[in-house]
């Protein structure tokens, strides 16, 4: 901490490490130390090709990589379109009818469990609505 204020290279190295997050993984794995990486950075510079493996993919602005991303996106769209083309409408209709029948069975089951409670509540309401049972002569 005593010499860090006098050495701007340490701040530059810290920024370099932020741009190359895979360096942290290497240090945490014990493959190299921060001192070794600092020395390599100091000797070779930040633009040396040895740092390409540690660079953050989202910050890299390589035209080749952007072309690969466009191709991969087109590949995904093509896969989705081919999947939709291969769908069989009859199978979809069968699956939907199975789901529909399953849901109706579940609704019937729920209504069976609810109906005894509802019917007893209705019986009580009938008794409450006519508190006196009069006979007509």
BELJOVEN-V194305 format. One record per backbone hydrogen bond with DSSP energy under -1.0 kcal/mol. CO is the residue of the C=O (numbers start at 1). NH is the residue of the N-H. If there is no record, write none. Layout:
co nh
CO NH
CO NH
//
This chain:
co nh
7 10
8 12
9 13
10 14
11 15
12 16
13 17
14 18
15 19
19 56
20 23
22 26
23 27
24 28
25 29
26 31
33 37
34 38
35 39
36 40
37 41
38 42
39 43
40 44
41 45
48 51
49 52
51 54
54 22
62 66
63 67
64 68
65 69
66 70
67 71
68 72
69 73
70 74
71 75
72 76
73 77
74 78
75 79
76 80
77 81
78 82
79 83
80 84
81 85
82 86
84 87
88 92
89 93
90 94
91 95
92 96
93 97
94 98
95 99
96 100
97 101
98 102
99 103
100 104
101 105
102 106
103 107
104 108
105 109
106 110
107 111
108 112
109 113
110 114
111 115
114 118
115 119
116 120
117 121
118 122
119 123
120 124
121 125
122 126
123 127
124 128
125 129
126 130
132 134
//
